Amino acid sequence: MQCPDEERIEWICLKFEGLIIRHDYNAWLKGDMTLLSRLFSTSHCLEIVSFPQLSRKKLLCSAAILGLIVLLTGLVVRINFKGHYEGVFLLKGSGRYLFELKDDLYLGDEHRLIYGLDFDDPLYRIAHLFDRNRHEAPYLAYEWNTKDGEGYIRNYLPDGRQLVTNFSRFTDDLGKEAAGLIVGGGMPDSVMEDNHTRMSETGMSYFNGKRWFHIWCNANEAVLSAQTLKPVYPSQWKFLGSKVLNASEKVLTLMSSHQITIDNVPLRMDRVAFFKAGEPYFILSVRIQNMGKQFASYSYMYGDEPWLGNFGSSEGNVGWTKDGLVKQVGSIDTNKHTFAGMFDYGNDLIGEGHDYTMMANFMEWRSDPNPGAYFSNSPFDKFDPATHTPLNSNGRFIGLQWWGDLKPGETERYYIAIGMAGLDPKTGLPAKPEVDWKME
C-alpha cells in the first residue's frame, strides 16, 4: 500500500519547514510510535520517518568528534587572542604547549613563526600613500591600544618621508611582553619575514622615501635596588593602564602608569610621551613616586644598543657629543654635556671604513641632579676607561643612569628627548635638532 501523493507532498513540505521532524523526534524520544504508525502505515514511509534517529546519531557522533578536537587542541595549542585583530599567526609553542595561536605578532616572535596571515590591507596603504602626498605640512597618525598599552606613531614628513615609533610591540629576553610607553617592537608585516631589511622598520625607524633605517631598537630600561642592584625590567612592572591625553594631526600626548616594587617598597611610575608633527624626536617624561611607608633608594636606567642604520648590526656605530666622535668605551661628563648619541659612520680604531649609512640618533636629558651617561659594548659592561677599549661589539651601547632616594610620598622626575639627528652640511658630522621642551 503506497502513501497518498498528497500526504507525501505534505510530508515533504512540512519536513522542509522542520515541523514534522521536530514532532516525530519528540515522539521518538517518548517512545510513542502511535502517531507515526497512524500517519504512515507502510514500511517505506516508516523507514523515511525513522531518519531522525540516524540524524541524532550523526549529531552525537559529530559533537563527540568536535569535542575531542577541541580537547586535543586545548592540550597542545595555546590560544592567545588579545583582540588586536592584526592577523592569525601560528607559532611554535613553549612550555607544555606544542603550538601557540595569536591574533598579533611581536618582534621576538619571528623565530617561532610557522605560518602567518597579516590582515593589514595593502590597498589601504596605497590609498594612504596618495592621501599623504596631498598633505603639504607634516602630520601625525597613530594607533594605540589603551587596554594593553601598545601601538605606534607615524610622523609623516614632506616628500614621502616618515619617522615611526613603536611602543611595547616586542617580546623581551625574558620571553615576556612589556606594556606601556616602552620603545620597541614592530608591526607584523615588518616582523613575520624574519628579514633584517624589513626589521629595520621596528623600534624607532626612518623612511627616506626609498628605504627604512633603524634609529633606535628596544629600549633597555630597568629600575634597580640601590642596595642589591637587582634590576626590575619593564615586562616585570605591573601595568596600571594607559591614556590618550591629547590627539590631533599636529600633537599627540600618551600616558602609561606602572607599579614597581623595590626592596618591598612600591613605587609608582607615570610615563608621558609628547609628539609634534614634523619633529624628529619625542619627549619622554618619567615621574617616580614612593607609594610606600618606608624610605626607597633606587636607580633608574635608560639606554639602548640601537643597531643604528641596519637592524641586527652595530657595525659602524660610534658615539658622538658636541665635542665630536667617541670611538672608545667611557663615561660622558654630564656637567658639560646635555646630549649624546650614536653615528653609523665606522670605527677606524678597529679597521672599519666610512661607507656606512651615516644615520645618527640622540638623547637629550633634563633633570636635577644630572644622570650618569656612558658609551659601552653592552648594557652592563664594566669598563675601565684607562684601558681605552674601542667600541667593537655587536651591542654598542649608550646609557643614562639616575640614582634616587625618596621618602614616602616624594616624587622625582626625569625628562629625555629621544630621536634622530641630522648632519651638518659643513662638517658631515651629526647635528642635533633644537628640542622644544614646552610639551604642550
LODREN-457876 format. One record per residue (C-alpha): x, y, z; residue number from 0. Coordinates in Angstrom, 3 decimals. Last residue first. Layout:
<sedrens>
+----------+----------+----------+-----+
|        x |        y |        z |   n |
+----------+----------+----------+-----+
|        X |        Y |        Z | NUM |
...
+----------+----------+----------+-----+
</sedrens>
This chain:
<sedrens>
+----------+----------+----------+-----+
|        x |        y |        z |   n |
+----------+----------+----------+-----+
|   52.065 |   71.268 |   25.088 | 439 |
|   55.435 |   69.714 |   25.917 | 438 |
|   57.206 |   73.081 |   26.268 | 437 |
|   60.606 |   71.379 |   25.892 | 436 |
|   61.052 |   72.240 |   22.223 | 435 |
|   64.249 |   70.439 |   21.226 | 434 |
|   66.598 |   72.031 |   18.711 | 433 |
|   67.733 |   69.351 |   16.295 | 432 |
|   71.082 |   67.650 |   16.966 | 431 |
|   73.762 |   67.848 |   14.285 | 430 |
|   75.779 |   64.766 |   13.402 | 429 |
|   79.031 |   65.159 |   11.451 | 428 |
|   79.369 |   65.932 |    7.723 | 427 |
|   81.372 |   69.024 |    8.673 | 426 |
|   79.763 |   71.712 |    6.517 | 425 |
|   76.425 |   70.057 |    5.770 | 424 |
|   75.907 |   69.296 |    9.499 | 423 |
|   74.040 |   66.026 |    9.560 | 422 |
|   70.640 |   65.255 |   11.069 | 421 |
|   69.786 |   63.692 |   14.398 | 420 |
|   67.013 |   61.186 |   15.096 | 419 |
|   65.072 |   60.868 |   18.318 | 418 |
|   64.745 |   60.660 |   22.069 | 417 |
|   64.234 |   63.720 |   24.268 | 416 |
|   64.543 |   62.637 |   27.906 | 415 |
|   62.943 |   64.157 |   31.003 | 414 |
|   63.274 |   62.812 |   34.548 | 413 |
|   61.048 |   63.478 |   37.526 | 412 |
|   61.292 |   62.515 |   41.212 | 411 |
|   58.481 |   62.136 |   43.727 | 410 |
|   58.033 |   62.036 |   47.489 | 409 |
|   55.070 |   60.311 |   49.159 | 408 |
|   57.186 |   58.160 |   51.480 | 407 |
|   60.786 |   59.422 |   51.385 | 406 |
|   62.617 |   59.034 |   48.108 | 405 |
|   66.284 |   58.492 |   47.329 | 404 |
|   67.157 |   58.382 |   43.637 | 403 |
|   70.128 |   57.465 |   41.466 | 402 |
|   69.974 |   58.187 |   37.738 | 401 |
|   71.554 |   56.240 |   34.877 | 400 |
|   71.843 |   57.008 |   31.167 | 399 |
|   73.164 |   54.605 |   28.549 | 398 |
|   74.635 |   54.347 |   25.063 | 397 |
|   75.535 |   50.886 |   23.816 | 396 |
|   77.484 |   49.056 |   21.171 | 395 |
|   75.856 |   45.612 |   21.129 | 394 |
|   77.547 |   43.937 |   18.193 | 393 |
|   80.860 |   44.670 |   19.860 | 392 |
|   83.734 |   46.982 |   18.853 | 391 |
|   83.537 |   50.289 |   20.680 | 390 |
|   87.244 |   50.563 |   21.403 | 389 |
|   88.759 |   49.749 |   24.808 | 388 |
|   90.969 |   52.605 |   26.035 | 387 |
|   92.129 |   50.518 |   29.035 | 386 |
|   92.111 |   53.579 |   31.299 | 385 |
|   88.386 |   53.969 |   30.733 | 384 |
|   87.830 |   50.768 |   32.730 | 383 |
|   84.629 |   49.078 |   31.668 | 382 |
|   82.015 |   47.070 |   33.480 | 381 |
|   79.615 |   46.353 |   30.603 | 380 |
|   76.055 |   46.107 |   31.884 | 379 |
|   74.265 |   47.474 |   28.808 | 378 |
|   76.893 |   46.163 |   26.363 | 377 |
|   79.962 |   47.482 |   24.491 | 376 |
|   79.983 |   50.800 |   26.305 | 375 |
|   79.218 |   54.508 |   25.950 | 374 |
|   78.316 |   56.413 |   29.104 | 373 |
|   75.999 |   58.759 |   30.960 | 372 |
|   75.429 |   59.394 |   34.667 | 371 |
|   72.336 |   61.419 |   35.195 | 370 |
|   72.146 |   65.090 |   36.154 | 369 |
|   70.613 |   66.001 |   39.502 | 368 |
|   68.272 |   67.601 |   38.701 | 367 |
|   66.863 |   66.544 |   35.369 | 366 |
|   66.846 |   67.350 |   31.674 | 365 |
|   68.227 |   64.933 |   29.134 | 364 |
|   68.994 |   64.828 |   25.407 | 363 |
|   69.238 |   61.509 |   23.574 | 362 |
|   70.491 |   61.336 |   20.005 | 361 |
|   70.430 |   59.422 |   16.734 | 360 |
|   72.597 |   59.444 |   13.618 | 359 |
|   72.406 |   57.860 |   10.165 | 358 |
|   75.569 |   57.977 |    8.057 | 357 |
|   74.561 |   54.688 |    6.343 | 356 |
|   78.049 |   53.154 |    6.379 | 355 |
|   80.952 |   53.568 |    3.959 | 354 |
|   83.415 |   55.034 |    6.434 | 353 |
|   85.792 |   52.119 |    6.860 | 352 |
|   86.070 |   49.860 |    9.874 | 351 |
|   89.593 |   48.858 |   10.912 | 350 |
|   89.041 |   48.538 |   14.658 | 349 |
|   90.184 |   52.030 |   15.610 | 348 |
|   88.672 |   53.241 |   12.310 | 347 |
|   85.187 |   52.980 |   13.823 | 346 |
|   82.607 |   53.426 |   11.070 | 345 |
|   79.996 |   56.144 |   10.489 | 344 |
|   76.662 |   54.977 |   11.835 | 343 |
|   76.512 |   57.710 |   14.500 | 342 |
|   75.411 |   57.333 |   18.112 | 341 |
|   74.071 |   59.878 |   20.548 | 340 |
|   74.816 |   62.411 |   23.239 | 339 |
|   73.045 |   65.254 |   24.990 | 338 |
|   73.353 |   67.610 |   27.959 | 337 |
|   77.153 |   67.687 |   28.100 | 336 |
|   79.414 |   69.596 |   30.490 | 335 |
|   78.072 |   68.584 |   33.893 | 334 |
|   77.031 |   65.364 |   32.163 | 333 |
|   80.670 |   64.342 |   31.620 | 332 |
|   80.239 |   61.259 |   29.440 | 331 |
|   81.795 |   57.991 |   30.633 | 330 |
|   83.853 |   55.577 |   28.582 | 329 |
|   84.023 |   52.981 |   25.838 | 328 |
|   86.009 |   54.071 |   22.805 | 327 |
|   85.211 |   55.641 |   19.430 | 326 |
|   83.587 |   58.894 |   20.549 | 325 |
|   83.105 |   61.443 |   17.755 | 324 |
|   82.975 |   65.220 |   18.215 | 323 |
|   82.811 |   67.773 |   21.029 | 322 |
|   79.017 |   68.230 |   20.799 | 321 |
|   78.734 |   64.509 |   21.510 | 320 |
|   79.124 |   61.409 |   19.370 | 319 |
|   79.354 |   57.639 |   19.763 | 318 |
|   80.336 |   55.090 |   17.151 | 317 |
|   78.297 |   52.558 |   15.163 | 316 |
|   79.943 |   51.080 |   12.058 | 315 |
|   78.929 |   47.508 |   12.821 | 314 |
|   76.237 |   47.508 |   15.474 | 313 |
|   74.185 |   45.036 |   13.436 | 312 |
|   70.756 |   43.430 |   13.722 | 311 |
|   68.681 |   46.201 |   12.205 | 310 |
|   70.578 |   48.498 |    9.859 | 309 |
|   71.363 |   52.159 |   10.407 | 308 |
|   71.787 |   52.176 |   14.180 | 307 |
|   71.754 |   48.808 |   15.878 | 306 |
|   70.354 |   50.807 |   18.816 | 305 |
|   72.167 |   49.260 |   21.768 | 304 |
|   69.907 |   51.184 |   24.076 | 303 |
|   69.653 |   53.188 |   27.247 | 302 |
|   67.552 |   54.173 |   30.245 | 301 |
|   68.418 |   53.259 |   33.815 | 300 |
|   66.657 |   54.244 |   37.054 | 299 |
|   68.469 |   53.565 |   40.327 | 298 |
|   66.748 |   53.067 |   43.657 | 297 |
|   66.698 |   54.010 |   47.317 | 296 |
|   63.273 |   53.955 |   48.984 | 295 |
|   62.417 |   55.108 |   52.523 | 294 |
|   59.471 |   53.268 |   54.014 | 293 |
|   55.708 |   53.748 |   54.105 | 292 |
|   55.094 |   53.006 |   50.450 | 291 |
|   53.860 |   54.929 |   47.435 | 290 |
|   57.259 |   56.434 |   46.609 | 289 |
|   56.715 |   58.353 |   43.388 | 288 |
|   58.555 |   58.128 |   40.071 | 287 |
|   57.735 |   60.504 |   37.187 | 286 |
|   59.180 |   59.831 |   33.741 | 285 |
|   58.641 |   62.343 |   30.927 | 284 |
|   59.574 |   61.137 |   27.451 | 283 |
|   59.957 |   63.769 |   24.726 | 282 |
|   59.619 |   62.745 |   21.084 | 281 |
|   62.056 |   63.190 |   18.221 | 280 |
|   62.330 |   64.090 |   14.537 | 279 |
|   59.833 |   66.988 |   14.826 | 278 |
|   57.490 |   67.293 |   11.821 | 277 |
|   54.292 |   66.714 |   13.759 | 276 |
|   54.819 |   67.038 |   17.490 | 275 |
|   54.970 |   64.094 |   19.897 | 274 |
|   54.891 |   64.067 |   23.713 | 273 |
|   55.264 |   60.796 |   25.668 | 272 |
|   54.149 |   60.612 |   29.315 | 271 |
|   55.299 |   57.991 |   31.821 | 270 |
|   53.900 |   57.624 |   35.321 | 269 |
|   55.884 |   55.342 |   37.622 | 268 |
|   54.533 |   54.337 |   41.027 | 267 |
|   56.980 |   52.837 |   43.501 | 266 |
|   56.035 |   50.126 |   45.993 | 265 |
|   58.632 |   49.406 |   48.728 | 264 |
|   59.400 |   45.729 |   49.355 | 263 |
|   63.082 |   46.254 |   48.443 | 262 |
|   61.969 |   47.749 |   45.097 | 261 |
|   58.406 |   47.116 |   43.896 | 260 |
|   57.426 |   48.667 |   40.586 | 259 |
|   53.945 |   49.919 |   39.731 | 258 |
|   53.140 |   51.274 |   36.286 | 257 |
|   51.282 |   54.055 |   34.506 | 256 |
|   51.103 |   54.920 |   30.806 | 255 |
|   50.453 |   58.272 |   29.140 | 254 |
|   50.145 |   59.472 |   25.545 | 253 |
|   50.282 |   63.002 |   24.120 | 252 |
|   49.909 |   63.693 |   20.401 | 251 |
|   50.311 |   66.965 |   18.537 | 250 |
|   49.733 |   68.203 |   14.978 | 249 |
|   47.335 |   65.683 |   13.427 | 248 |
|   45.404 |   65.665 |   16.687 | 247 |
|   45.472 |   63.775 |   19.967 | 246 |
|   45.694 |   64.745 |   23.620 | 245 |
|   45.695 |   62.654 |   26.781 | 244 |
|   45.487 |   59.207 |   25.184 | 243 |
|   45.538 |   57.005 |   28.257 | 242 |
|   47.280 |   53.952 |   29.703 | 241 |
|   46.783 |   51.359 |   32.423 | 240 |
|   48.234 |   50.046 |   35.677 | 239 |
|   50.892 |   47.758 |   34.191 | 238 |
|   52.787 |   45.988 |   36.947 | 237 |
|   56.476 |   46.133 |   36.042 | 236 |
|   58.103 |   42.797 |   35.197 | 235 |
|   57.944 |   43.349 |   31.414 | 234 |
|   59.573 |   46.734 |   32.061 | 233 |
|   62.639 |   45.193 |   33.793 | 232 |
|   63.352 |   45.026 |   37.531 | 231 |
|   67.099 |   45.049 |   38.108 | 230 |
|   68.856 |   43.719 |   41.230 | 229 |
|   71.486 |   46.267 |   42.274 | 228 |
|   71.211 |   44.799 |   45.826 | 227 |
|   71.152 |   48.010 |   47.855 | 226 |
|   70.347 |   50.661 |   45.264 | 225 |
|   67.548 |   48.385 |   44.033 | 224 |
|   67.294 |   48.710 |   40.302 | 223 |
|   64.708 |   50.135 |   37.921 | 222 |
|   65.262 |   48.978 |   34.372 | 221 |
|   65.224 |   50.148 |   30.788 | 220 |
|   66.987 |   48.908 |   27.684 | 219 |
|   64.876 |   50.329 |   24.865 | 218 |
|   64.011 |   48.000 |   22.005 | 217 |
|   65.877 |   49.419 |   18.996 | 216 |
|   66.506 |   53.018 |   17.982 | 215 |
|   67.231 |   54.554 |   14.550 | 214 |
|   66.863 |   51.659 |   12.076 | 213 |
|   66.731 |   52.904 |    8.503 | 212 |
|   63.918 |   52.126 |    6.074 | 211 |
|   64.205 |   52.502 |    2.298 | 210 |
|   63.334 |   54.748 |   -0.665 | 209 |
|   61.360 |   57.772 |    0.548 | 208 |
|   63.737 |   58.429 |    3.447 | 207 |
|   61.933 |   56.088 |    5.858 | 206 |
|   63.131 |   56.396 |    9.461 | 205 |
|   62.765 |   53.912 |   12.291 | 204 |
|   62.101 |   53.900 |   16.026 | 203 |
|   61.639 |   50.361 |   17.297 | 202 |
|   60.981 |   48.417 |   14.108 | 201 |
|   61.157 |   49.209 |   10.378 | 200 |
|   64.760 |   47.919 |   10.220 | 199 |
|   63.004 |   44.574 |   10.510 | 198 |
|   62.270 |   44.603 |    6.771 | 197 |
|   65.967 |   44.628 |    5.914 | 196 |
|   66.752 |   42.269 |    8.779 | 195 |
|   64.349 |   39.644 |    7.441 | 194 |
|   62.453 |   37.456 |    9.888 | 193 |
|   59.579 |   37.556 |    7.331 | 192 |
|   56.977 |   37.967 |   10.084 | 191 |
|   58.471 |   41.087 |   11.666 | 190 |
|   57.901 |   44.081 |    9.376 | 189 |
|   54.437 |   42.893 |    8.286 | 188 |
|   53.513 |   42.037 |   11.896 | 187 |
|   54.003 |   45.580 |   13.271 | 186 |
|   57.116 |   46.457 |   15.227 | 185 |
|   58.933 |   46.232 |   18.517 | 184 |
|   60.467 |   48.799 |   20.804 | 183 |
|   60.140 |   51.953 |   22.874 | 182 |
|   58.429 |   51.376 |   26.223 | 181 |
|   55.385 |   53.607 |   26.690 | 180 |
|   53.081 |   50.970 |   28.132 | 179 |
|   53.212 |   47.199 |   28.234 | 178 |
|   56.136 |   44.774 |   28.055 | 177 |
|   55.812 |   41.249 |   26.725 | 176 |
|   57.705 |   38.362 |   28.277 | 175 |
|   60.216 |   35.838 |   26.935 | 174 |
|   62.814 |   37.019 |   29.459 | 173 |
|   64.892 |   38.444 |   26.610 | 172 |
|   61.977 |   40.708 |   25.674 | 171 |
|   58.940 |   40.105 |   23.468 | 170 |
|   58.144 |   43.162 |   21.387 | 169 |
|   55.376 |   45.597 |   20.495 | 168 |
|   55.698 |   47.731 |   23.611 | 167 |
|   55.819 |   51.102 |   21.804 | 166 |
|   56.646 |   51.650 |   18.150 | 165 |
|   57.979 |   54.951 |   16.784 | 164 |
|   57.843 |   55.740 |   13.066 | 163 |
|   59.584 |   58.621 |   11.285 | 162 |
|   58.336 |   59.028 |    7.742 | 161 |
|   59.443 |   60.579 |    4.439 | 160 |
|   57.090 |   60.904 |    1.472 | 159 |
|   58.422 |   64.278 |    0.299 | 158 |
|   57.365 |   66.150 |    3.453 | 157 |
|   57.222 |   64.355 |    6.839 | 156 |
|   54.636 |   61.941 |    8.208 | 155 |
|   55.207 |   61.154 |   11.887 | 154 |
|   53.775 |   57.695 |   12.380 | 153 |
|   53.025 |   56.662 |   15.967 | 152 |
|   52.730 |   53.040 |   17.096 | 151 |
|   50.815 |   50.826 |   19.492 | 150 |
|   50.835 |   49.100 |   22.848 | 149 |
|   49.374 |   49.649 |   26.317 | 148 |
|   47.180 |   46.555 |   26.546 | 147 |
|   43.927 |   48.322 |   27.447 | 146 |
|   44.796 |   51.697 |   25.888 | 145 |
|   45.552 |   50.161 |   22.489 | 144 |
|   47.091 |   52.975 |   20.440 | 143 |
|   47.198 |   53.562 |   16.702 | 142 |
|   48.750 |   56.748 |   15.395 | 141 |
|   48.879 |   59.296 |   12.609 | 140 |
|   50.799 |   62.564 |   12.842 | 139 |
|   51.167 |   65.391 |   10.347 | 138 |
|   53.819 |   67.252 |    8.371 | 137 |
|   52.594 |   70.061 |    6.073 | 136 |
|   51.993 |   69.736 |    2.322 | 135 |
|   49.463 |   66.954 |    2.726 | 134 |
|   48.216 |   65.686 |   -0.631 | 133 |
|   51.093 |   63.204 |   -0.783 | 132 |
|   49.747 |   61.564 |    2.355 | 131 |
|   46.419 |   60.809 |    0.704 | 130 |
|   48.228 |   59.090 |   -2.146 | 129 |
|   50.173 |   56.936 |    0.316 | 128 |
|   47.055 |   56.326 |    2.388 | 127 |
|   45.328 |   54.822 |   -0.638 | 126 |
|   48.330 |   52.572 |   -1.284 | 125 |
|   48.479 |   51.531 |    2.355 | 124 |
|   44.750 |   50.833 |    2.454 | 123 |
|   45.098 |   48.680 |   -0.668 | 122 |
|   47.828 |   46.697 |    1.105 | 121 |
|   45.313 |   45.722 |    3.829 | 120 |
|   46.948 |   44.730 |    7.106 | 119 |
|   45.266 |   41.424 |    7.975 | 118 |
|   48.566 |   39.535 |    8.170 | 117 |
|   48.234 |   35.757 |    7.804 | 116 |
|   51.126 |   33.953 |    9.450 | 115 |
|   52.503 |   30.444 |    9.438 | 114 |
|   55.196 |   28.702 |   11.465 | 113 |
|   56.522 |   31.669 |   13.472 | 112 |
|   58.781 |   30.760 |   16.402 | 111 |
|   61.833 |   32.763 |   15.264 | 110 |
|   59.598 |   35.748 |   14.430 | 109 |
|   58.195 |   36.075 |   17.948 | 108 |
|   60.901 |   38.494 |   19.159 | 107 |
|   59.263 |   41.475 |   17.482 | 106 |
|   55.567 |   40.974 |   18.084 | 105 |
|   52.855 |   39.196 |   16.098 | 104 |
|   49.135 |   39.645 |   16.654 | 103 |
|   45.996 |   37.477 |   16.632 | 102 |
|   47.829 |   34.555 |   18.209 | 101 |
|   47.815 |   30.733 |   18.038 | 100 |
|   50.538 |   28.970 |   20.027 |  99 |
|   51.836 |   25.478 |   19.351 |  98 |
|   53.326 |   22.470 |   21.167 |  97 |
|   52.090 |   23.662 |   24.549 |  96 |
|   53.579 |   22.363 |   27.799 |  95 |
|   56.211 |   25.088 |   27.993 |  94 |
|   56.592 |   26.961 |   24.730 |  93 |
|   54.760 |   26.679 |   21.452 |  92 |
|   55.881 |   27.043 |   17.882 |  91 |
|   53.822 |   29.781 |   16.317 |  90 |
|   50.607 |   30.049 |   14.298 |  89 |
|   49.656 |   33.619 |   13.445 |  88 |
|   46.233 |   34.995 |   12.532 |  87 |
|   46.030 |   38.698 |   11.723 |  86 |
|   46.241 |   42.158 |   13.304 |  85 |
|   42.972 |   41.535 |   15.160 |  84 |
|   44.212 |   43.175 |   18.400 |  83 |
|   41.521 |   41.426 |   20.481 |  82 |
|   44.026 |   39.737 |   22.740 |  81 |
|   43.887 |   36.226 |   21.258 |  80 |
|   46.414 |   33.809 |   22.768 |  79 |
|   45.080 |   30.286 |   22.184 |  78 |
|   47.738 |   27.859 |   23.460 |  77 |
|   47.699 |   24.732 |   21.333 |  76 |
|   48.611 |   21.217 |   22.513 |  75 |
|   46.093 |   20.414 |   25.249 |  74 |
|   43.422 |   22.834 |   24.093 |  73 |
|   43.652 |   21.408 |   20.586 |  72 |
|   43.197 |   17.888 |   21.971 |  71 |
|   40.090 |   18.971 |   23.853 |  70 |
|   38.692 |   20.953 |   20.916 |  69 |
|   39.285 |   18.001 |   18.590 |  68 |
|   37.680 |   15.627 |   21.097 |  67 |
|   34.663 |   17.917 |   21.433 |  66 |
|   34.328 |   18.059 |   17.659 |  65 |
|   34.483 |   14.266 |   17.449 |  64 |
|   31.884 |   13.895 |   20.203 |  63 |
|   29.637 |   16.511 |   18.603 |  62 |
|   29.919 |   14.763 |   15.247 |  61 |
|   28.997 |   11.436 |   16.849 |  60 |
|   26.047 |   12.952 |   18.680 |  59 |
|   24.818 |   14.643 |   15.514 |  58 |
|   25.321 |   11.524 |   13.440 |  57 |
|   23.392 |    9.510 |   15.958 |  56 |
|   20.643 |   12.119 |   16.046 |  55 |
|   20.477 |   12.245 |   12.259 |  54 |
|   20.141 |    8.444 |   12.114 |  53 |
|   17.220 |    8.608 |   14.557 |  52 |
|   15.730 |   11.480 |   12.555 |  51 |
|   15.590 |    9.109 |    9.510 |  50 |
|   12.911 |    6.896 |   11.123 |  49 |
|   10.254 |    8.780 |    9.140 |  48 |
|   11.680 |    7.536 |    5.856 |  47 |
|   11.714 |    3.975 |    7.037 |  46 |
|    8.190 |    4.381 |    8.344 |  45 |
|    7.076 |    5.593 |    4.935 |  44 |
|    8.545 |    2.586 |    3.150 |  43 |
|    7.359 |    0.256 |    5.875 |  42 |
|    3.837 |    1.374 |    5.086 |  41 |
|    1.254 |    2.703 |    7.516 |  40 |
|    2.354 |    6.310 |    7.808 |  39 |
|    0.314 |    8.818 |    9.764 |  38 |
|   -1.235 |    6.322 |   12.170 |  37 |
|    2.016 |    4.485 |   12.754 |  36 |
|    3.849 |    7.741 |   13.414 |  35 |
|    1.235 |    8.931 |   15.872 |  34 |
|    1.282 |    5.651 |   17.735 |  33 |
|    5.141 |    5.465 |   17.898 |  32 |
|    5.379 |    6.971 |   21.372 |  31 |
|    8.767 |    6.018 |   22.815 |  30 |
|    9.000 |    9.430 |   24.451 |  29 |
|   12.170 |   10.340 |   22.482 |  28 |
|   10.534 |    9.039 |   19.311 |  27 |
|    7.539 |   11.294 |   19.835 |  26 |
|    9.838 |   14.242 |   20.327 |  25 |
|   11.673 |   13.397 |   17.088 |  24 |
|    8.370 |   12.933 |   15.281 |  23 |
|    7.233 |   16.438 |   16.240 |  22 |
|   10.562 |   18.057 |   15.402 |  21 |
|   10.830 |   16.251 |   12.087 |  20 |
|    7.215 |   17.066 |   11.207 |  19 |
|    7.765 |   20.826 |   11.627 |  18 |
|   11.167 |   21.478 |   10.012 |  17 |
|    9.830 |   23.623 |    7.156 |  16 |
|   11.264 |   21.182 |    4.638 |  15 |
|    9.769 |   18.328 |    6.624 |  14 |
|    6.407 |   20.022 |    6.417 |  13 |
|    6.697 |   20.304 |    2.655 |  12 |
|    7.979 |   16.780 |    2.258 |  11 |
|    5.201 |   15.411 |    4.484 |  10 |
|    2.527 |   17.410 |    2.671 |   9 |
|    3.821 |   16.175 |   -0.679 |   8 |
|    3.827 |   12.601 |    0.574 |   7 |
|    0.363 |   13.065 |    2.068 |   6 |
|   -0.892 |   14.492 |   -1.243 |   5 |
|    0.632 |   11.579 |   -3.098 |   4 |
|   -1.043 |    9.036 |   -0.924 |   3 |
|    1.397 |    6.652 |    0.769 |   2 |
|    1.523 |    3.334 |   -1.068 |   1 |
|    0.000 |    0.000 |    0.000 |   0 |
+----------+----------+----------+-----+
</sedrens>
